[in-house]
Amino acid sequence: MGTDVPGRPRVGQVVTVFRNRLRPEHEDAYRDELAVVTELARSMPGFVETKTFVAEDGERCTVVTFADPAAHRGWRDHPRHREAQLNGISDYYSEYSIAVGETTHAAAFTHTPPT
């Protein structure tokens, strides 16, 4: 196994797709907690990358990748992350869904213009 590189998927990585909509009255508090939790995720062993996308209709999608199932479990079960999950349910989200899967196939392509 080589080094995990952001944007370059590898077989065996664990990818979480977290879709959500925020309650408008809690957006500022959410942003503050998100900054803390994102930095925590980045500090975890096996963290590869996280990106968030916001659709025109306000739905948010965060994709988080960890190197392997053990690293993902460490993140999933981290006490501060668990606290943030509970805060999300009680305060921040009007709805959410989550899907977690282990990568069984991985490929990447980067176009290199001719010189």
Stockholm file with secondary structure:
# STOCKHOLM 1.0

chainA/1-115         MGTDVPGRPRVGQVVTVFRNRLRPEHEDAYRDELAVVTELARSMPGFVETKTFVAEDGERCTVVTFADPAAHRGWRDHPRHREAQLNGISDYYSEYSIAVGETTHAAAFTHTPPT
#=GR chainA/1-115 SS CCCCBTTBCCTTCEEEEEEEEECGGGHHHHHHHHHHHHHHHHHSTTEEEEEEEECTTSCEEEEEEESSHHHHHHHHTCHHHHHHHHHIIIIIEEEEEEEEEECSCCCCCCCCCCC
#=GC SS_cons         CCCCBTTBCCTTCEEEEEEEEECGGGHHHHHHHHHHHHHHHHHSTTEEEEEEEECTTSCEEEEEEESSHHHHHHHHTCHHHHHHHHHIIIIIEEEEEEEEEECSCCCCCCCCCCC
//
